[in-house]
């Protein structure tokens, strides 16, 4: 900018023709160039501030205008010619005032044009025109203020040079080249500055995002077992300073709960071996000694160096864990209460049913017998629901245990099927039971629970079948010297179950369709209890079905093998099994999944 002002002045001076030779003292010329650069520095300093009030803008305009005037009049003093210079005071003052005024306006426009907008480009052009106009206006006003009178003596031309036409061209060309390079450099600097600003803003946004996240974020070196980064949330949640996370070589494992160290180490090892992201829940001890439950996700990433790093995200799930534990305790307390109240609830119902049956054996009118029969049926239905709820409560409380004895397999199944056959006849259904010849006669297990499973599964098949048949098939799947596995298949021609509902029916209080409860009734616990009982007998249960084409329910149970088939000998075996044998076959449901 200073070079542009200076070159305009001297090219304008060279355009001033005098009838005598004119030389220029180059040290004075150099001083005028430095004054132009100083004035330009003042102008750029003023417009580069965040704010430019009237006082600062006024001082900047005054300094800029005085600088341009000083450059001009110092440049005039560099002239060496046989003549004396005389100045008009009023015109000199006018030139300085014009330089200051125009410079002040140009600075104001330049400051306002810094923001990128449609009006900004017009303001930049206007400020450039005004700034450019300030220099020649001041220059030619100053030139109008000077007059020359001839001298008889020759001037001292020491350190002076005479400017030729070639010199004028050189000044112009060099000035344009330097200004061009300046503009190019400014454009490149502007681009690099914009990229640097974007990168800085992106980094700041990333850091703000990381620090504002309500989770612990960290990077962990596999080789050194040290954290290379931990966000501020770690200190706020656990209370340990960030510096302690970064400097302690084994910080993570040192502050884990003792029971969770092996679990955490196995997941970190799996992630480090690139076996996929790892997700698990564990406990850490805070600085105050509190136990904090965290859900952690770990994955392997490529670091900037030769070694890879683990990246982890820890989410505080303490409140959820506490709520879950409280809910489980409440559910367990409820189940224990219902389990303990089993006798008190069943006894009145059995008494009611028994008294109803005794009254039905007396002489009654037809209307009275009809009422009592309805009451007995309703009481038995209610007792069945109560039995399901109490059995499920025992399972939930972990108090339902199997009581294995030696029993006749075929007779037990036939006895179980007799009351079910009555239900099938009422609906005019064909009920068949086929026990394969490979099924042993005697087995060792909890026959009452096997009957309960059969009643639940076959009873459901009868309930949901309007016409057709229900078939029960029993076969021996495998057997060794100690135990055998029986497979029961119950097929029907009922309404069927959709594919996505076939696992839902084994959940507590669930049925395949909400309309099922209204149409067919039931507590929704029969198949759930059957599923838990088959698990207790080391078996499984599953459903195969299609809507409108019937269903096929499969379940397996594991029973003990009885060597002899004699009833008397079998009873002896049952008593001789002893506590040790019964301990092997008596499976508590406390460990079953809830």
Secondary structure as GFF3:
##gff-version 3
##sequence-region A 1 594
A	DSSP	alpha_helix	2	14	.	.	.	ID=ss1
A	DSSP	beta_strand	23	25	.	.	.	ID=ss2
A	DSSP	alpha_helix	26	47	.	.	.	ID=ss3
A	DSSP	alpha_helix	54	77	.	.	.	ID=ss4
A	DSSP	beta_strand	79	80	.	.	.	ID=ss5
A	DSSP	beta_strand	83	87	.	.	.	ID=ss6
A	DSSP	alpha_helix	89	112	.	.	.	ID=ss7
A	DSSP	alpha_helix	118	144	.	.	.	ID=ss8
A	DSSP	beta_strand	146	150	.	.	.	ID=ss9
A	DSSP	beta_strand	160	161	.	.	.	ID=ss10
A	DSSP	alpha_helix	165	212	.	.	.	ID=ss11
A	DSSP	beta_strand	216	221	.	.	.	ID=ss12
A	DSSP	beta_strand	227	230	.	.	.	ID=ss13
A	DSSP	alpha_helix	232	238	.	.	.	ID=ss14
A	DSSP	alpha_helix	242	247	.	.	.	ID=ss15
A	DSSP	alpha_helix	251	254	.	.	.	ID=ss16
A	DSSP	three_ten_helix	258	260	.	.	.	ID=ss17
A	DSSP	alpha_helix	261	272	.	.	.	ID=ss18
A	DSSP	beta_strand	278	285	.	.	.	ID=ss19
A	DSSP	beta_strand	291	302	.	.	.	ID=ss20
A	DSSP	beta_strand	308	316	.	.	.	ID=ss21
A	DSSP	alpha_helix	318	340	.	.	.	ID=ss22
A	DSSP	alpha_helix	342	360	.	.	.	ID=ss23
A	DSSP	alpha_helix	366	397	.	.	.	ID=ss24
A	DSSP	beta_strand	405	408	.	.	.	ID=ss25
A	DSSP	alpha_helix	409	426	.	.	.	ID=ss26
A	DSSP	beta_strand	430	435	.	.	.	ID=ss27
A	DSSP	beta_strand	442	445	.	.	.	ID=ss28
A	DSSP	alpha_helix	447	463	.	.	.	ID=ss29
A	DSSP	beta_strand	469	479	.	.	.	ID=ss30
A	DSSP	beta_strand	483	492	.	.	.	ID=ss31
A	DSSP	three_ten_helix	499	501	.	.	.	ID=ss32
A	DSSP	three_ten_helix	504	506	.	.	.	ID=ss33
A	DSSP	alpha_helix	514	520	.	.	.	ID=ss34
A	DSSP	alpha_helix	526	536	.	.	.	ID=ss35
A	DSSP	beta_strand	541	546	.	.	.	ID=ss36
A	DSSP	beta_strand	550	561	.	.	.	ID=ss37
A	DSSP	alpha_helix	567	576	.	.	.	ID=ss38
A	DSSP	alpha_helix	578	585	.	.	.	ID=ss39
A	DSSP	three_ten_helix	589	591	.	.	.	ID=ss40
###
